[in-house]
Amino acid sequence: MKHFDVLVTVHGATPPRGKAVTGIGYIIKTDSPEDAKQKALDCAKLTQLQHPRKYKNATFSVDDKNVKEFKF
């Protein structure tokens, strides 16, 4: 298993106050970059459910260049 550093881009988040979040970073443990990308999107959707006011009407995407193998 490898670790991947994945940056999820947030589109259209309208927080009630403060700055809008533009990205969320995750370290995912999996075998392939494609799996890491999908798991990071799932984590972002879970984060949206946990913070509904902060990520109201937000959509998420991951570019292939934002998935990198993480070295300890």
Jmol script that loads the backbone (N, CA, C; Angstrom):
load data "model"
ATOM      1  N   MET A   1       0.838  -1.180   0.000  1.00  0.00           N
ATOM      2  CA  MET A   1       0.000   0.000   0.000  1.00  0.00           C
ATOM      3  C   MET A   1       0.885   1.247   0.000  1.00  0.00           C
ATOM      4  N   LYS A   2       0.462   2.223  -0.754  1.00  0.00           N
ATOM      5  CA  LYS A   2       1.165   3.497  -0.831  1.00  0.00           C
ATOM      6  C   LYS A   2       0.285   4.582  -0.217  1.00  0.00           C
ATOM      7  N   HIS A   3       0.907   5.688   0.092  1.00  0.00           N
ATOM      8  CA  HIS A   3       0.185   6.856   0.584  1.00  0.00           C
ATOM      9  C   HIS A   3       0.190   7.914  -0.516  1.00  0.00           C
ATOM     10  N   PHE A   4      -0.958   8.541  -0.731  1.00  0.00           N
ATOM     11  CA  PHE A   4      -1.078   9.584  -1.739  1.00  0.00           C
ATOM     12  C   PHE A   4      -1.561  10.869  -1.087  1.00  0.00           C
ATOM     13  N   ASP A   5      -0.949  11.975  -1.484  1.00  0.00           N
ATOM     14  CA  ASP A   5      -1.355  13.307  -1.053  1.00  0.00           C
ATOM     15  C   ASP A   5      -2.297  13.845  -2.128  1.00  0.00           C
ATOM     16  N   VAL A   6      -3.550  14.088  -1.766  1.00  0.00           N
ATOM     17  CA  VAL A   6      -4.570  14.494  -2.732  1.00  0.00           C
ATOM     18  C   VAL A   6      -5.135  15.849  -2.319  1.00  0.00           C
ATOM     19  N   LEU A   7      -5.173  16.791  -3.262  1.00  0.00           N
ATOM     20  CA  LEU A   7      -5.783  18.097  -3.028  1.00  0.00           C
ATOM     21  C   LEU A   7      -7.111  18.149  -3.778  1.00  0.00           C
ATOM     22  N   VAL A   8      -8.189  18.288  -3.031  1.00  0.00           N
ATOM     23  CA  VAL A   8      -9.532  18.381  -3.610  1.00  0.00           C
ATOM     24  C   VAL A   8      -9.871  19.860  -3.754  1.00  0.00           C
ATOM     25  N   THR A   9     -10.238  20.279  -4.957  1.00  0.00           N
ATOM     26  CA  THR A   9     -10.618  21.665  -5.220  1.00  0.00           C
ATOM     27  C   THR A   9     -12.100  21.850  -4.908  1.00  0.00           C
ATOM     28  N   VAL A  10     -12.407  22.918  -4.190  1.00  0.00           N
ATOM     29  CA  VAL A  10     -13.786  23.234  -3.807  1.00  0.00           C
ATOM     30  C   VAL A  10     -14.288  24.350  -4.715  1.00  0.00           C
ATOM     31  N   HIS A  11     -15.451  24.126  -5.335  1.00  0.00           N
ATOM     32  CA  HIS A  11     -16.057  25.123  -6.222  1.00  0.00           C
ATOM     33  C   HIS A  11     -17.381  25.590  -5.624  1.00  0.00           C
ATOM     34  N   GLY A  12     -17.576  26.881  -5.558  1.00  0.00           N
ATOM     35  CA  GLY A  12     -18.874  27.439  -5.189  1.00  0.00           C
ATOM     36  C   GLY A  12     -19.230  27.394  -3.723  1.00  0.00           C
ATOM     37  N   ALA A  13     -18.260  27.261  -2.839  1.00  0.00           N
ATOM     38  CA  ALA A  13     -18.567  27.273  -1.406  1.00  0.00           C
ATOM     39  C   ALA A  13     -18.851  28.701  -0.967  1.00  0.00           C
ATOM     40  N   THR A  14     -19.926  28.885  -0.231  1.00  0.00           N
ATOM     41  CA  THR A  14     -20.289  30.209   0.264  1.00  0.00           C
ATOM     42  C   THR A  14     -20.410  30.141   1.783  1.00  0.00           C
ATOM     43  N   PRO A  15     -19.317  30.397   2.491  1.00  0.00           N
ATOM     44  CA  PRO A  15     -19.379  30.333   3.954  1.00  0.00           C
ATOM     45  C   PRO A  15     -20.168  31.507   4.522  1.00  0.00           C
ATOM     46  N   PRO A  16     -20.751  31.335   5.713  1.00  0.00           N
ATOM     47  CA  PRO A  16     -21.522  32.422   6.314  1.00  0.00           C
ATOM     48  C   PRO A  16     -20.661  33.628   6.689  1.00  0.00           C
ATOM     49  N   ARG A  17     -19.398  33.396   7.003  1.00  0.00           N
ATOM     50  CA  ARG A  17     -18.471  34.492   7.317  1.00  0.00           C
ATOM     51  C   ARG A  17     -17.054  33.984   7.088  1.00  0.00           C
ATOM     52  N   GLY A  18     -16.132  34.904   6.939  1.00  0.00           N
ATOM     53  CA  GLY A  18     -14.744  34.504   6.732  1.00  0.00           C
ATOM     54  C   GLY A  18     -14.438  34.218   5.275  1.00  0.00           C
ATOM     55  N   LYS A  19     -13.255  33.634   5.047  1.00  0.00           N
ATOM     56  CA  LYS A  19     -12.805  33.347   3.690  1.00  0.00           C
ATOM     57  C   LYS A  19     -13.400  32.044   3.178  1.00  0.00           C
ATOM     58  N   ALA A  20     -13.619  31.990   1.881  1.00  0.00           N
ATOM     59  CA  ALA A  20     -14.087  30.760   1.248  1.00  0.00           C
ATOM     60  C   ALA A  20     -12.934  29.769   1.142  1.00  0.00           C
ATOM     61  N   VAL A  21     -13.230  28.511   1.339  1.00  0.00           N
ATOM     62  CA  VAL A  21     -12.231  27.453   1.235  1.00  0.00           C
ATOM     63  C   VAL A  21     -12.050  27.122  -0.238  1.00  0.00           C
ATOM     64  N   THR A  22     -10.795  27.054  -0.698  1.00  0.00           N
ATOM     65  CA  THR A  22     -10.542  26.740  -2.102  1.00  0.00           C
ATOM     66  C   THR A  22     -10.066  25.311  -2.305  1.00  0.00           C
ATOM     67  N   GLY A  23      -9.548  24.684  -1.246  1.00  0.00           N
ATOM     68  CA  GLY A  23      -9.073  23.313  -1.385  1.00  0.00           C
ATOM     69  C   GLY A  23      -8.979  22.614  -0.046  1.00  0.00           C
ATOM     70  N   ILE A  24      -9.111  21.278  -0.096  1.00  0.00           N
ATOM     71  CA  ILE A  24      -8.992  20.447   1.097  1.00  0.00           C
ATOM     72  C   ILE A  24      -7.956  19.376   0.786  1.00  0.00           C
ATOM     73  N   GLY A  25      -6.980  19.212   1.655  1.00  0.00           N
ATOM     74  CA  GLY A  25      -5.939  18.215   1.440  1.00  0.00           C
ATOM     75  C   GLY A  25      -6.181  16.956   2.253  1.00  0.00           C
ATOM     76  N   TYR A  26      -5.909  15.809   1.638  1.00  0.00           N
ATOM     77  CA  TYR A  26      -6.060  14.519   2.306  1.00  0.00           C
ATOM     78  C   TYR A  26      -4.835  13.669   2.019  1.00  0.00           C
ATOM     79  N   ILE A  27      -4.484  12.812   2.964  1.00  0.00           N
ATOM     80  CA  ILE A  27      -3.484  11.772   2.733  1.00  0.00           C
ATOM     81  C   ILE A  27      -4.243  10.456   2.766  1.00  0.00           C
ATOM     82  N   ILE A  28      -4.227   9.756   1.646  1.00  0.00           N
ATOM     83  CA  ILE A  28      -5.016   8.541   1.462  1.00  0.00           C
ATOM     84  C   ILE A  28      -4.080   7.348   1.299  1.00  0.00           C
ATOM     85  N   LYS A  29      -4.376   6.264   1.999  1.00  0.00           N
ATOM     86  CA  LYS A  29      -3.587   5.036   1.894  1.00  0.00           C
ATOM     87  C   LYS A  29      -4.339   4.059   0.990  1.00  0.00           C
ATOM     88  N   THR A  30      -3.766   3.787  -0.188  1.00  0.00           N
ATOM     89  CA  THR A  30      -4.393   2.888  -1.151  1.00  0.00           C
ATOM     90  C   THR A  30      -3.348   2.409  -2.151  1.00  0.00           C
ATOM     91  N   ASP A  31      -3.770   1.590  -3.098  1.00  0.00           N
ATOM     92  CA  ASP A  31      -2.835   1.003  -4.057  1.00  0.00           C
ATOM     93  C   ASP A  31      -2.605   1.850  -5.306  1.00  0.00           C
ATOM     94  N   SER A  32      -3.621   2.585  -5.749  1.00  0.00           N
ATOM     95  CA  SER A  32      -3.484   3.304  -7.014  1.00  0.00           C
ATOM     96  C   SER A  32      -3.927   4.763  -6.871  1.00  0.00           C
ATOM     97  N   PRO A  33      -3.424   5.625  -7.740  1.00  0.00           N
ATOM     98  CA  PRO A  33      -3.835   7.037  -7.708  1.00  0.00           C
ATOM     99  C   PRO A  33      -5.328   7.230  -7.993  1.00  0.00           C
ATOM    100  N   GLU A  34      -5.900   6.369  -8.837  1.00  0.00           N
ATOM    101  CA  GLU A  34      -7.324   6.484  -9.158  1.00  0.00           C
ATOM    102  C   GLU A  34      -8.187   6.215  -7.929  1.00  0.00           C
ATOM    103  N   ASP A  35      -7.797   5.198  -7.141  1.00  0.00           N
ATOM    104  CA  ASP A  35      -8.527   4.908  -5.905  1.00  0.00           C
ATOM    105  C   ASP A  35      -8.374   6.055  -4.908  1.00  0.00           C
ATOM    106  N   ALA A  36      -7.181   6.623  -4.838  1.00  0.00           N
ATOM    107  CA  ALA A  36      -6.938   7.744  -3.927  1.00  0.00           C
ATOM    108  C   ALA A  36      -7.809   8.936  -4.310  1.00  0.00           C
ATOM    109  N   LYS A  37      -7.938   9.173  -5.597  1.00  0.00           N
ATOM    110  CA  LYS A  37      -8.758  10.277  -6.092  1.00  0.00           C
ATOM    111  C   LYS A  37     -10.222  10.085  -5.685  1.00  0.00           C
ATOM    112  N   GLN A  38     -10.738   8.874  -5.866  1.00  0.00           N
ATOM    113  CA  GLN A  38     -12.130   8.596  -5.528  1.00  0.00           C
ATOM    114  C   GLN A  38     -12.371   8.666  -4.020  1.00  0.00           C
ATOM    115  N   LYS A  39     -11.441   8.132  -3.235  1.00  0.00           N
ATOM    116  CA  LYS A  39     -11.594   8.172  -1.778  1.00  0.00           C
ATOM    117  C   LYS A  39     -11.532   9.603  -1.252  1.00  0.00           C
ATOM    118  N   ALA A  40     -10.695  10.437  -1.866  1.00  0.00           N
ATOM    119  CA  ALA A  40     -10.613  11.839  -1.450  1.00  0.00           C
ATOM    120  C   ALA A  40     -11.919  12.575  -1.758  1.00  0.00           C
ATOM    121  N   LEU A  41     -12.526  12.284  -2.902  1.00  0.00           N
ATOM    122  CA  LEU A  41     -13.819  12.900  -3.225  1.00  0.00           C
ATOM    123  C   LEU A  41     -14.891  12.446  -2.239  1.00  0.00           C
ATOM    124  N   ASP A  42     -14.850  11.166  -1.856  1.00  0.00           N
ATOM    125  CA  ASP A  42     -15.800  10.662  -0.858  1.00  0.00           C
ATOM    126  C   ASP A  42     -15.599  11.360   0.487  1.00  0.00           C
ATOM    127  N   CYS A  43     -14.345  11.568   0.871  1.00  0.00           N
ATOM    128  CA  CYS A  43     -14.045  12.271   2.130  1.00  0.00           C
ATOM    129  C   CYS A  43     -14.523  13.717   2.076  1.00  0.00           C
ATOM    130  N   ALA A  44     -14.380  14.355   0.922  1.00  0.00           N
ATOM    131  CA  ALA A  44     -14.830  15.742   0.771  1.00  0.00           C
ATOM    132  C   ALA A  44     -16.349  15.830   0.898  1.00  0.00           C
ATOM    133  N   LYS A  45     -17.057  14.853   0.337  1.00  0.00           N
ATOM    134  CA  LYS A  45     -18.519  14.849   0.460  1.00  0.00           C
ATOM    135  C   LYS A  45     -18.939  14.619   1.909  1.00  0.00           C
ATOM    136  N   LEU A  46     -18.195  13.789   2.623  1.00  0.00           N
ATOM    137  CA  LEU A  46     -18.469  13.576   4.042  1.00  0.00           C
ATOM    138  C   LEU A  46     -18.209  14.861   4.834  1.00  0.00           C
ATOM    139  N   THR A  47     -17.138  15.565   4.487  1.00  0.00           N
ATOM    140  CA  THR A  47     -16.841  16.846   5.132  1.00  0.00           C
ATOM    141  C   THR A  47     -17.966  17.841   4.873  1.00  0.00           C
ATOM    142  N   GLN A  48     -18.525  17.805   3.666  1.00  0.00           N
ATOM    143  CA  GLN A  48     -19.638  18.695   3.338  1.00  0.00           C
ATOM    144  C   GLN A  48     -20.854  18.387   4.217  1.00  0.00           C
ATOM    145  N   LEU A  49     -21.108  17.111   4.475  1.00  0.00           N
ATOM    146  CA  LEU A  49     -22.228  16.741   5.340  1.00  0.00           C
ATOM    147  C   LEU A  49     -21.989  17.159   6.789  1.00  0.00           C
ATOM    148  N   GLN A  50     -20.730  17.119   7.221  1.00  0.00           N
ATOM    149  CA  GLN A  50     -20.401  17.486   8.593  1.00  0.00           C
ATOM    150  C   GLN A  50     -20.426  18.999   8.812  1.00  0.00           C
ATOM    151  N   HIS A  51     -20.184  19.770   7.756  1.00  0.00           N
ATOM    152  CA  HIS A  51     -20.159  21.238   7.841  1.00  0.00           C
ATOM    153  C   HIS A  51     -21.077  21.830   6.761  1.00  0.00           C
ATOM    154  N   PRO A  52     -22.382  21.666   6.900  1.00  0.00           N
ATOM    155  CA  PRO A  52     -23.290  22.071   5.819  1.00  0.00           C
ATOM    156  C   PRO A  52     -23.311  23.571   5.538  1.00  0.00           C
ATOM    157  N   ARG A  53     -23.115  24.400   6.552  1.00  0.00           N
ATOM    158  CA  ARG A  53     -23.136  25.850   6.309  1.00  0.00           C
ATOM    159  C   ARG A  53     -21.881  26.310   5.585  1.00  0.00           C
ATOM    160  N   LYS A  54     -20.759  25.698   5.900  1.00  0.00           N
ATOM    161  CA  LYS A  54     -19.488  26.109   5.308  1.00  0.00           C
ATOM    162  C   LYS A  54     -19.392  25.695   3.839  1.00  0.00           C
ATOM    163  N   TYR A  55     -19.937  24.526   3.507  1.00  0.00           N
ATOM    164  CA  TYR A  55     -19.817  23.995   2.150  1.00  0.00           C
ATOM    165  C   TYR A  55     -21.165  23.939   1.437  1.00  0.00           C
ATOM    166  N   LYS A  56     -22.044  24.892   1.752  1.00  0.00           N
ATOM    167  CA  LYS A  56     -23.358  24.939   1.116  1.00  0.00           C
ATOM    168  C   LYS A  56     -23.196  25.160  -0.392  1.00  0.00           C
ATOM    169  N   ASN A  57     -23.878  24.358  -1.187  1.00  0.00           N
ATOM    170  CA  ASN A  57     -23.868  24.437  -2.659  1.00  0.00           C
ATOM    171  C   ASN A  57     -22.486  24.211  -3.265  1.00  0.00           C
ATOM    172  N   ALA A  58     -21.587  23.573  -2.547  1.00  0.00           N
ATOM    173  CA  ALA A  58     -20.228  23.355  -3.060  1.00  0.00           C
ATOM    174  C   ALA A  58     -20.164  22.088  -3.910  1.00  0.00           C
ATOM    175  N   THR A  59     -19.277  22.120  -4.896  1.00  0.00           N
ATOM    176  CA  THR A  59     -18.948  20.924  -5.673  1.00  0.00           C
ATOM    177  C   THR A  59     -17.449  20.696  -5.541  1.00  0.00           C
ATOM    178  N   PHE A  60     -17.024  19.467  -5.785  1.00  0.00           N
ATOM    179  CA  PHE A  60     -15.637  19.089  -5.574  1.00  0.00           C
ATOM    180  C   PHE A  60     -15.071  18.445  -6.831  1.00  0.00           C
ATOM    181  N   SER A  61     -13.773  18.666  -7.053  1.00  0.00           N
ATOM    182  CA  SER A  61     -13.082  18.019  -8.172  1.00  0.00           C
ATOM    183  C   SER A  61     -11.629  17.787  -7.782  1.00  0.00           C
ATOM    184  N   VAL A  62     -11.008  16.828  -8.477  1.00  0.00           N
ATOM    185  CA  VAL A  62      -9.596  16.525  -8.256  1.00  0.00           C
ATOM    186  C   VAL A  62      -8.916  16.451  -9.618  1.00  0.00           C
ATOM    187  N   ASP A  63      -7.893  17.273  -9.827  1.00  0.00           N
ATOM    188  CA  ASP A  63      -7.086  17.188 -11.040  1.00  0.00           C
ATOM    189  C   ASP A  63      -6.041  16.099 -10.855  1.00  0.00           C
ATOM    190  N   ASP A  64      -5.654  15.466 -11.955  1.00  0.00           N
ATOM    191  CA  ASP A  64      -4.642  14.411 -11.881  1.00  0.00           C
ATOM    192  C   ASP A  64      -3.312  14.940 -11.355  1.00  0.00           C
ATOM    193  N   LYS A  65      -3.009  16.206 -11.624  1.00  0.00           N
ATOM    194  CA  LYS A  65      -1.739  16.777 -11.153  1.00  0.00           C
ATOM    195  C   LYS A  65      -1.735  16.998  -9.640  1.00  0.00           C
ATOM    196  N   ASN A  66      -2.914  16.959  -9.005  1.00  0.00           N
ATOM    197  CA  ASN A  66      -3.022  17.156  -7.561  1.00  0.00           C
ATOM    198  C   ASN A  66      -3.012  15.850  -6.772  1.00  0.00           C
ATOM    199  N   VAL A  67      -2.688  14.742  -7.442  1.00  0.00           N
ATOM    200  CA  VAL A  67      -2.551  13.446  -6.773  1.00  0.00           C
ATOM    201  C   VAL A  67      -1.081  13.065  -6.850  1.00  0.00           C
ATOM    202  N   LYS A  68      -0.410  13.082  -5.697  1.00  0.00           N
ATOM    203  CA  LYS A  68       1.027  12.801  -5.659  1.00  0.00           C
ATOM    204  C   LYS A  68       1.306  11.736  -4.614  1.00  0.00           C
ATOM    205  N   GLU A  69       2.304  10.907  -4.900  1.00  0.00           N
ATOM    206  CA  GLU A  69       2.687   9.904  -3.914  1.00  0.00           C
ATOM    207  C   GLU A  69       3.356  10.603  -2.738  1.00  0.00           C
ATOM    208  N   PHE A  70       2.945  10.243  -1.543  1.00  0.00           N
ATOM    209  CA  PHE A  70       3.432  10.874  -0.322  1.00  0.00           C
ATOM    210  C   PHE A  70       4.601  10.073   0.222  1.00  0.00           C
ATOM    211  N   LYS A  71       5.713  10.745   0.466  1.00  0.00           N
ATOM    212  CA  LYS A  71       6.911  10.102   1.022  1.00  0.00           C
ATOM    213  C   LYS A  71       7.087  10.569   2.458  1.00  0.00           C
ATOM    214  N   PHE A  72       7.335   9.628   3.353  1.00  0.00           N
ATOM    215  CA  PHE A  72       7.561   9.965   4.761  1.00  0.00           C
ATOM    216  C   PHE A  72       8.982  10.392   4.975  1.00  0.00           C
TER     217      PHE A  72
END
end "model"
wireframe off; spacefill off
backbone 0.3
color backbone group
